[in-house]
Amino acid sequence: MPVTCQQMQQLEAAAFARGVSARDLMEQAGVGISEIVRQFFPRPGTAVLYLGKGNNAGDALVAGRELRRHGWQLAARLSCEPDQFKDLPREHWEMLQPWVQRWDSSAPASHARGPLVLLDGLLGIGASGAMKGTLRELAADMNALRSELHATTIAMDIPSGLDGDTGVPGEDAVVADVTATVAQVKAGLLADAAAHHVGRLALVPLADLRVEGEKEVEIVTPELLRPLMPRRSFDMHKGQAGRVALVAGSRGYLGAAVLASLGALRGGAGLITLLAMERDYDLLAMKVPPEVMVRPVEDYAEAMNGFDVIAVGPGLGADHDRAVLEIVHDASQPVVVDADAINAMARHGIGRFRGPRLLTPHPGEMNRLLAARGDWLSLDRRGQAEAFAAHHDATLLLKGSRTVIATAQHPTRFNTTGSPGMASGGMGDVLTGLTAALVAQRMSLHDAASAGSWLLGRAAEIAISSGACSMESLAATDVAAHLGAAFDALKGNASAPW
């Protein structure tokens, strides 16, 4: 549940009143942050600690101590002399200082060994107003190193210079690749305006600072998803893993069908059938994985018979709107609606749905869906998703750097995983097949959308952190190939439980 900075401070005050010590909270936070660094960088490198005078610096110093234990080289840039630190950060500095070199930003490459990671410990949630003086200079220095040397910036709790309540960035606010937020997600980190500065959102849970009770908003994490994932019995057979129909692909867009097939296959569907028009049958049959059956049809509406779930839209073009809309409106089983099926709805009207529907638009498709609703277009991403889902009694997965999942009478969810390397074609096609496979295994649309988003983003992260790909080289087929590792991470069978 996102909290304001004031609410977070009240949670901390209540914990201190119960006898929880600030030292223990700092220790837990710093250790958790170090684990997040190692999640993305399994090979040790150089960590530069950017230190303010407050407890945010203490978190960074504890993280630095733990990284040193795992072979990392440490350097630091200080906003003030150590005798001006608060008590706890000063203690941690005195213990760690012999192993930390002062960072010379004029010749950073000569200091660095392995990956270069910048830990933003300048300001925390207690700061307000614009950054000034040395703090602003150090924030600008981080941003310059990130841009010029492709260093990775990891913010402690919130990026320095970002308003923790509104998400509005101040001038020279730190641009983080990962924000390791402590205990609770701060409300401003989910704002549309904050996404560029927050980057990948990772939660460091602290048992002493939990918020109990009903939630309007949830953050998609393994802790949330793990109990929702179906567990397979030993005597399970393929029919029990679900029958998925894919209505995807056409001449010129064959790859979309292949990627949706891979998503469904790696997502665990028991039986996958791709429906193909006669003119496209030979082409598609040669392209898709051998585990996928290809059925020639005269009308795509045949998908409404004999399947548990239908996924419709990737790579269809605009030639089959009638049959596509018949599936979207009239199928009694769950339907995952994407790409050209969404565009058909935008052209001809959204209409009413006979059965459960999951729509997965990217921002451009969402704008087309809402073209006639200026009141909704003016809302932020969360507002758009919630308004659409409630009005049309559907689940809406609004893709983007911070994917939003909305269903009426359910907490709206924000996904945390993903990478800028996913900014290439075909990712949504894999997601369509993946979510259909999860629904086929009896997950609700809301849960399948949440799990699918997390798994897709985590698979991309693993492909990059494992060295198999870079951000520039990552392709949708790479993401599909790493879905198995993402499932393992989700279930706790691998490192990186965030």
N, C-alpha and C positions, 0 to 999 in steps of 0.2 A: 504494500500500500504506500504510494508516494506521500511524503510528509513535507511540510514547510520547514524552513530552518528553525523557526521558533518552536515548532512541535518536536523537532529533533533535540533541541536544547532542553526541552521539558522532559523528554524521555531520559536524557543523560542525567538531569538533576534528580529524577525519581530513582534512577539506578544508584546514584551516589547516596541517596537517603536510605537505600536498602543495604548499604555497606559495600557496594561494588566500588572498586578503586579505579581511578583514572589510569593508573599504571597498568592494571590488568586489561582494561579496554584498549589502551594503546598497544600493548603486546599482541593481543588478538588481531587488532586491525593491521598492524605491520606485518605479522606473519602471513595473514590472508593476502595482503597485497603482494608480498614476495612470491606466493604461490601462483598468483595471477600472472606475474611477470614470467615465471618459469613455464606456465601453460603455453604462452605464445613464443617463448624462446627456450626450447629444451637445451640448447647449447649455450654455455656461459659466455658472457660478453662483458661490456663495460657499462656500468650504471652511473650516471651523473645525478647526484642529489641536489636539487634546487631547493634551498631551505629558507623559509621565513623564520620568524621568531616564535611562532605559536605551536600548538600541539600537532598541527598538520605536518610540521617539520619532524616532530617526534615519530609520527607514523612512518615517514620516509626513512628515518634513521633506523628504526627497527627493521623495516623491509630491507634496507641496505645491509644490516648485520646478517640477516638470513641469507641474502644473496651471496655475501662473501663466503659463508659456510659451504655454499654449493659452487664455489670456484669463480665467482664474479670479481672483476676488478672494480674498485670504487673511486669516484672522484666527487667533488662537491663545489657548488657555488653558493655563497652565503649572502644574504641580504643585509646582514649586520654582523658585528663581532659576536663570538659565542657567548660572551658574558651578558649579552642582552637577550639571549634566549629565555623562554620560560623554563621553570625548574626541570620538568621531565625531559624536554628536548636537550637541555644543557647536559644532563646526566648521560643521555644516550650519546651525545656528541663526544663527551670526554672519554667514554669507553671505546668508541669506534674510531676516533680521530687518528690514532697511529696508523691505521690501515687506509686512510682516505687522503688522496692527494688533492690539492687545490687545483681546480680546473682552469686551464688557460684557454679561453674561447678563441683567442687569436690563432691558435694552432691545434684545433681539436683532434684532427686526424692522427697526430703524433701520439696522442694519449690513448686512443681507443684500441681495444683488442676485441675481436668478435663483434656481435651485434651491439650497436650503440643505443642505449635506452636512457631517456631523460625522465626522472621522477619529479613531478611537479608537487613540491611540498611547500609552496609559497604561502597560500592563503586557504582557509577553510570556510565553514559556513558562518563563522562569526564576523567575517569581514563585510564591509558595506562601502558603497561609493566607488569612485574610479581609482584604479591603481595609480600610484605616483612614484616618482623617484626611482630608487634602486629596484623595487619590486617590479615596476613596469619595464625597466631595462632588462631584468632577468627573464621576464615573460617574453619579451620581444626576442631575446637571445635564444630561448627555447624554440620559438617559432621559426627563427632563421635557420637553426641547425636542422630542424625537421625538414625544412624546404631544401636546403642546400646539400646536406649530407644524407638525407633520407633517414635521419634518426627517428626512433619511435618514442613518442611522448605518452607517458602514463600518468594521469592526474590522480591525486589522492583525494577522494571524496567528491570534489567538484573541481573543474578546471579553474585556475586562478583568474579572476576578472569576470567570471560568469555569475550572474545573479541566480542564487540557488532557488529562489521562489518563482521568478518569471522566466528564467532561461535567456534573458537578454544579455548578450555579451558586451562588455565595455571595450574601449579602445585597447588594442594589444592584448586582449584576453587570450589565454593559452588555448591553442588548438591541439586537443588531445587525440591520440589514436585509440586509446582505451581510457575510460574513466572507471576507476575502482572505487565505487561508492560504498561507504561503510554503514552497516546495520540496516539502513532503510534508504530507498531511492528518494532523492530530493525532488520535489515537484518540478523544479525548473529544468531538470535533466531530460524530462520527457517533452518539453515544449518544442514545437516545430523549429523555432529560431535557434535552438541549442544544438541540433543534431550535428552540425559541422564541427562544433567545438567539443562535444562530448565524445564522439566516435563510438566505439564498441562499449556498451555498458556492461560492467561486471559487478556483481553484488558480493560484498564480503559480509556474510551473516554474523551477527553477534547475538548469542542467546539471551544476554542480559538486556538487550534493547529491542525486543520483539514488540510488534503491535498485534494484538489479538482482536478477534471479532470479524464481522462482515466487512467486505471490501468492495468498493466501487471499481477499483482498478487493480490489476495484478500484473506483476512482472513475470515473464515466462523464463523460468529457470528449471534445471533438473529437479530441484526439490519440489516444485509444483507439478511437474509432468510425470515423474517416476511412478507415483501411485496410479496414474491414469492409463499407463501403457498396458496393453493386454499381455498376460503371461501365458505361454503356450504349454498345453498339457503334452505329456509324452506320446499319447495316442492320437494327437491331432492329425488331420489329413487336409489336403489342399482345398477341398470344398469348404472346410470350416474357416480357412483363411480368406475366403471371399472371392467372388467373381466380379471382375472389373471390366466394363466395356469402355474402350477409348474411341471417341469420335474425333479424329485428329488427322492432319496431314492431307496434302493435295499436291498436284504438280507445282513445282517451284517451292514448296514448303514441306518437303518430305522429312527434313530434320526435326521438325516440331513433333511429329508422331514418334520418331525414334527416341527423342528425349523424354517425352511423356511415358513411353513404354519403359525406359530405364528407371524413371522415378517410381513407377508402379512396381516394377520387378524388385528394385532394391528396397522398396518400402514394405515388402512382405506379402503382397497379394498372392492368393493361391492360384488363381487362373486369370489370365489377362488376354482379352480378345480385342484386337484392333479392327474396327469396321472400315472397310475400304470400298469406295465406288469402283465399279468394274474397270473403268479407264485407268485407275491408279493402282489397281491390285498388284500387278506384277512388280511395279516399282517399289511399293511399300513392302511386299513380301520379301524382297531381297535385302531390305535395309534394316528391318527391326531385329532385335535379338531373337535367337532361335526358340527361346522359351515362350515367346508371344505368338499366339495364334492370330492369323489374319483371315477375316471372313469377308468375302465379296458380298456386297449388298446393292440393291437397287434404290433403297431409301434409308437414310441414316436413322429414321424413326424406328427401325427394327431394333435399335439398342434398348428400347423400352421393354423388351421381352427376354427374360431368362438371366438377368444380371442383378447383382446386389447393389452395385453403384455404377453410375455413368460419369465419365469425365468428358466434357465436350468443349471444343473451341480451338485448341492450338493448331495453327497452320491450315485452317479450313478455307480461308478466303471468304468472298461474299456471294458465292454462287449457290449456297444451300441454306439460305436464311429460313425458308419455310420449315424444313425438316428440323433444323437446329432449334428454332423457337418452339416447335411442337414438343421436342424433348424437354426444353427448359420449362415450359409451362405445364405440360401434361403428365410427365413421368411421375409415377407414384413413389419410386425409390429415390434415395439421395442422389443429387447431381452436383458435381463440381463444375462450375461455369467459368470459363477463362477466355481470354484473347478474342477471337472472331465471334464467339458466341456472345460475349459482352457487347461487342460492336454491333451485332445484329439487334440486340435489345435496345441499344442507343438509337439505332435507325428506325425501329418499328414500334418501340414502346416496351416498357419493362413488364407490364401485365401482372398477373397473379400466378402463384405457384401451387401446384397440387401437392407436391411433396417437399421434403427438406432440401434447401438449396444453400450451397457455399459458393459465393462469388469472390474471385481473386483478381480484382483489377489493379493495374499499375496506375500511377497518378493521371496519366493522359486518358486512359480508359475511364477512370472515375470522373474526370471532368466531362467526358462525353455523356456518361450516364446522368450526370446532374445538370446538363446544359439548360434544362427548363426550370431548374430550381435555384434561382439566384440566392435565395435565403440560405440554402445549404452550401452553395459554393463559397459563401463568405465565411463559413466556419473553418476552424482548424481541422487537421486530419482526424483527430479523435471525434470531434463533433460531427463531421461528415459521415464517418463510419457508423456512429451510434444512431444518427438520424435515419440513415438508409436502412440499417438493420431493423430498427423498430417499425418503420413505416411499411416495409415489405415482408416482415416476418421471415427474415433470412439471416444467415451468417455472412458477414462481410470481412474479408481479409484484404486490407488496403496495403499493398506492397510499397516498399520504400526503405530508406536507410534505417528507419525505426518502424517496422511493420506493426499495424494496428489490427486487432481482431475484435469484432463487436458482434454480439448476439443479444437480443432483447432478454431481459431478466437474468443476464449473466454479467459478471464483472468484465469490463473491457480490459483486454490484455495488450501489452506491448512486448514485442520480441526483443531480445538482447543481442543475439548472435549476428554474425555477418561480417563482410569485408568489402572494401571498395573494389576489390578484384571481381566482385560479382556484377559489376557494371558492364555486362556483355550479354549478347543475345542467348536465349534458350534457358536461362535460369528458371523463369516462370513455367516453362513447359515441364521441367523436372518436378517442380513443386506441384503442378496439377496432378501428375501421376502419383506422386508420393502421398498427397493428401487423400486421393481416392483410395489408395491401398490401405491407409490407416482407417478410413471410414468403413471399408470392406471388412476390417477386423474388429468391427463393432465399437469403434470410438465415436463419440458424438462429433458433430460438425465443428463445434466450438473447440473441443479438445484436439481434434485432428488438425485443424488450422493452426492451433498453437504449437503442437508438436512438429508439424511439418515445417513451419517457419524456423523453429529452433534447430531442427535437424539439418535443414538445408544450409543455414548459416554456419553451423558448427562444422559441417562437412567441408565447406569452403575454407574455414580457418585451419582445419587439420591438413588439408591439401597444401596450404601455404607453409604452415609451421613445420611440417614434416620434411620440407625441402622438395617435395614432388613438383610444386608449382611456385611461381611468384605471383604477385598481384597482377602483373601485366600479362602473364601467360595463362592464368586460370581460365578454364573453359567449363561450360555446363557439363560436359562429359566427365571432367575431372571431379566435379562436385558429386555427380551421381556415383562415381567409383569410390568415393570416400564416405558414402552414407553408412556403410557398415561400421566404420570407426566412430561415426557420430552417434549411432545407436549405442555402441559400447560406452561412450562417454556419458550419454544420458542415463544409462542404467548403472553407472558407477563402476564399470568393469575396466575403465581406463582412467588416466590422469585427467585433470581439468574438469572438475565437476561444476562449472559455472555455466 
